Amino acid sequence: MKLLLRILITAALVMVISYFMKGVVVEQFTTAIIVAIVLGLLNLFVKPVLVLLTLPVTFFTLGLFLLVINAMIILLCDHFVDGFDVSSFWTALFFSIILSLSQSLVYQLTGEAK
């Protein structure tokens, strides 16, 4: 039940952010749900590998390279999900930052924090 709630919250945030952010297009809410699921799976399986492979760069940049990894995850999600379009790397970077911050805020407000 907790996982389903997190997916729905993430999907709603994706829809809201895409409405206000130029360069991010989500066709419908079912697409946003698929985006939330794919983002979760990419964060679960691909992101740890990328973090491990880029550990020296991440260490050298004091962790700021993790933002680049998050943007790459968003672009991968754009590649896999039809109906979800991100126009550029910078748009993906800002989208990932806004999504992460808004998820943290909503999870704190709903008591779903990790």
N, C-alpha and C positions, 0 to 999 in steps of 0.2 A: 504494500500500500504506500509506503514511504517513497519507494522508487517511482511509482506511477505519479505521485504528487510532484516529485522533483522534475519529471519529464514534462508534465503539464505546465509547471511554473516556467521552466526553461523555454518551452514552446511559446508561451504567452509573451515572455520577454523578447524572444526573437522577433515575434510579430510587431511588438511595440517599437523596438529599436529599428526594425526595417522601415516602419512607417515614418519615423523621424529622420532617419539617416539616408542621405542621398548616396546612391551607389550600392545599396543592399536591397535586393528584391526577393520577396517571399510571396508566391502566388496565392496560397490559401493556408488555412490553419492546419490542414492535414500535412501539408508540406513542412510547416513549422514543427509539427510533432516528429516527422521523420528526421528533420534536421537535429532536433534535440536528441533523438536516439542515436543517430550517426555520430554526433559530437561526443556523446557519452562513450560510445564504443571506440572511437579514435583516441579519446583521452585515456581510455583504459588499456588499449593495446599498442598504439603507435607512439604516443607521447613519451612513455618511459624509455623506449628504444632511442628516440631522438634526443632525449635529455642525456642519456648515457653516452651516445656517440658524440655529443657536442659539449661534454663536461669541461674540457679545457677552455673552450671559448666562453662558456657560461661563467666559469670561475674568473677568467680574465676580465670579463665585463661586469663582474659583481652581480650576476644574476639577471642582468637586463636582456641577455639573449633569450631568456625564457619567453619574453614578449614576442620575439620573432618566431619561436616555436609555436606559440599559441596562434599567431597569424597564419602560419603554415598549416596548422590543423584546420582552421576556418577555410582556407583555400582548398584543402583536400576534401572537406565536406562539400564545398561548392562543386567540386569535380564529380562527386558521387551522387549528389541529390539533384534530380531534375526539378526545376521550379524554384531553386535557390540560387541566386546569382550575386556574386561580390565582384565589383568592378576592378579593384586593384589591390596590391599588397597593403598599401597604406589604409585603405578602407577596411581591409580584414584586420589590420592591427588595431585600429580604433574600435571596430566592432567587438573584437575580443576583449579589449579593455573595458568597454562599457558593459558588455554582457557579464564579465566576471564581477565587476563592482555591483551591478544591479542584482545579480544572483546572491552575492554575499549579503546585501541589504535586505532582500526579500526573505532569505533563509533566516536571518536574525530576527526579523519581524514576526515570522510565522513559527519560530521555535524549531526550525528544521536544521539548525547549524550542526556541523559535524562534531 
